[in-house]
Amino acid sequence: MRCRRCRKKDAEITLEGLKFCKECFLIYFENQFQKAIEGKGLGEKMAFKQDRIAVAVSGGKDSMTCLYLFKKYGFNVEGIHLNLGFGEISQKAERLIKD
């Protein structure tokens, strides 16, 4: 399978019928995050850099990625840990939020 973005033959990830290599998937995903925050398709921005944003973090990939991207793009974000009992994953997330 060829990657939709770079056309290399090592497409390993499929999302909504689109195939990506690992590197291009990360680029695509971050672009989708930026579009969502900017309100493209929604009509208005979801968040502004000066907003104070809270992200509930359980330690799973979705909440951790959300927190990471808000921080990466310079938003004023705080993580709030929710211990859902995922064992070591929850413990690591809790330590991360405390730090």
C-alpha positions as semicolon CSV with decimal commas, in nm:
position;residue;x (nm);y (nm);z (nm)
1;M;0,000;0,000;0,000
2;R;0,120;0,350;-0,082
3;C;0,107;0,639;0,161
4;R;-0,147;0,901;0,057
5;R;0,089;1,186;0,138
6;C;0,443;1,081;0,035
7;R;0,348;0,795;-0,201
8;K;0,603;0,557;-0,046
9;K;0,505;0,192;-0,031
10;D;0,524;0,158;0,346
11;A;0,175;0,273;0,441
12;E;0,098;0,100;0,772
13;I;-0,185;0,311;0,910
14;T;-0,538;0,331;0,774
15;L;-0,775;0,602;0,891
16;E;-1,116;0,653;0,735
17;G;-0,997;0,476;0,421
18;L;-0,680;0,686;0,395
19;K;-0,345;0,507;0,412
20;F;-0,034;0,665;0,566
21;C;0,320;0,578;0,664
22;K;0,400;0,656;1,029
23;E;0,570;0,989;0,959
24;C;0,295;1,119;0,732
25;F;0,022;1,006;0,972
26;L;0,170;1,224;1,246
27;I;0,175;1,522;1,011
28;Y;-0,183;1,454;0,896
29;F;-0,307;1,411;1,255
30;E;-0,148;1,734;1,376
31;N;-0,290;1,921;1,076
32;Q;-0,636;1,787;1,160
33;F;-0,592;1,902;1,520
34;Q;-0,495;2,252;1,405
35;K;-0,792;2,271;1,169
36;A;-1,032;2,164;1,445
37;I;-0,894;2,421;1,690
38;E;-0,908;2,693;1,424
39;G;-1,273;2,604;1,360
40;K;-1,235;2,503;0,997
41;G;-1,560;2,330;0,910
42;L;-1,722;2,452;1,232
43;G;-1,739;2,821;1,156
44;E;-1,564;2,947;1,468
45;K;-1,247;2,881;1,664
46;M;-1,269;2,622;1,938
47;A;-0,993;2,774;2,150
48;F;-0,761;3,072;2,168
49;K;-0,406;3,066;2,304
50;Q;-0,502;3,298;2,590
51;D;-0,789;3,068;2,696
52;R;-0,734;2,849;2,999
53;I;-0,800;2,491;2,888
54;A;-0,843;2,185;3,110
55;V;-0,787;1,838;2,965
56;A;-0,906;1,535;3,160
57;V;-0,626;1,278;3,138
58;S;-0,679;0,910;3,212
59;G;-0,352;0,785;3,070
60;G;-0,504;0,654;2,750
61;K;-0,377;0,754;2,409
62;D;-0,660;0,996;2,331
63;S;-0,638;1,216;2,639
64;M;-0,257;1,209;2,646
65;T;-0,238;1,307;2,279
66;C;-0,486;1,590;2,332
67;L;-0,284;1,728;2,624
68;Y;0,041;1,691;2,429
69;L;-0,090;1,876;2,122
70;F;-0,239;2,164;2,321
71;K;0,096;2,207;2,497
72;K;0,294;2,169;2,175
73;Y;0,098;2,448;2,006
74;G;0,140;2,687;2,298
75;F;-0,203;2,680;2,459
76;N;-0,254;2,758;2,828
77;V;-0,350;2,403;2,924
78;E;-0,374;2,211;3,250
79;G;-0,414;1,838;3,282
80;I;-0,661;1,696;3,531
81;H;-0,597;1,332;3,617
82;L;-0,887;1,088;3,621
83;N;-0,784;0,755;3,769
84;L;-0,989;0,502;3,577
85;G;-0,795;0,211;3,721
86;F;-0,581;0,127;3,418
87;G;-0,297;0,010;3,643
88;E;0,048;0,133;3,551
89;I;-0,086;0,357;3,271
90;S;-0,303;0,547;3,520
91;Q;-0,013;0,577;3,763
92;K;0,220;0,716;3,496
93;A;-0,044;0,965;3,386
94;E;-0,096;1,079;3,744
95;R;0,280;1,135;3,793
96;L;0,296;1,328;3,464
97;I;0,012;1,558;3,567
98;K;0,160;1,618;3,912
99;D;0,498;1,708;3,758
